Amino acid sequence: MSASSPCISICEVENGRCIGCGRSETEIAEWRDYPEEKRLAIMDRLDEEAANGGWIDAGAFAQAASATGDAAPASTPAKVQSNRPGTTNA
C-alpha cells in the first residue's frame, strides 16, 4: 500500500502552509516519517478545515487573481475539494 498524501502538486507555501494541500511546512518536511495513522489524522483535519471554508483568507484569492489578471471576487471564497478519495465537500 502506498502512503497517503493530500498533495495536489500545487506546492507553494504562504503563511507557513501549502496553498495546495494545506499542510504546514513541518508536516510536509516530516510527512515521510509519520505513521499512516498520523497522516490520515492530518488529512481528516484538512478535510474538516476545507468543509469550514479552508484556512486561507478569501482575500488571498483576490490578490492572486489580480496579480495574474484573472477575475475573482474577494467576497466569494473558493470552494475547496477534499483530497481524500471517495469524499466530497458540498
N, C-alpha and C positions, 0 to 999 in steps of 0.2 A: 504494500500500500504506500502511495506517495504521501508526503507531508502536506497537510492542509495549509493553504495560504490565501489571504484576502487580496493579494496583489493583482492589480488590473493593468499593470505596465504603464501607469501614469505616475512616474516616480519623481515627484518634486515636493520638497519639504517647505512648509510655511508655518511659522509659529511653533516649530518643534514637531509638527505632524505631517505625514504624507497627504497631499491633497487627493491622491488616487484611492488609497485604501484606508486612510485614517489612522494607521498605526503611528505610535510615537517613534522618534529616532532610536530610542533604546530598544523598543520592541522589534524594530526592523533589524538592528545590529545583532540582537541576541536570538532572533527567530529560530535559526537552525539548532540552537542549543535547548530550546524549550521542548518539553514533552508534548505529545499530541494533545493531551488533556488541557494544558495551559493554552495552546494555540486555539483550540476550539472555544475556550472560555473568552479569549480576547476577541475572536470572531463573533461570538454571541454579543459581547459588549458593543462592538462596532455596528452590528445589525440593530441593536437597541437604539444607539445614538442616531443611526440613519432614520429609523422609524420616528424618532422625535425631532426630526429636522436637520440632523447632522451636527457636526461640531464647527463647521466653517461658517463664519458670519456671511449672511446673504450679500452684504456689500462687497465682499471679496470677489464674488462672481461678476458684479457690475464693473468693478475695477479691471478685472482681467478682460472682460468683453470690450471695454472702452479702449484698452491698450491694443487690442487686435482689430478694432473697428467693427466688431460684431455687436448686434443689438441684444441686450439682455437687461430687462428692467430690474432695478435694485429691489423693488418691492416684491418680486416673485422669487422665492427661494427655489433652488434647483432640486428636482426630485433625485433622490439617491437610491439606487438599486442595491439590493442585498448582494453580497459577494458569496453567499453560501448557496451551493447547488440545491435546487428544489425549493427555494424560498423566494418570496417576492414581498415588496412593501407596497401597500395600496395607497 
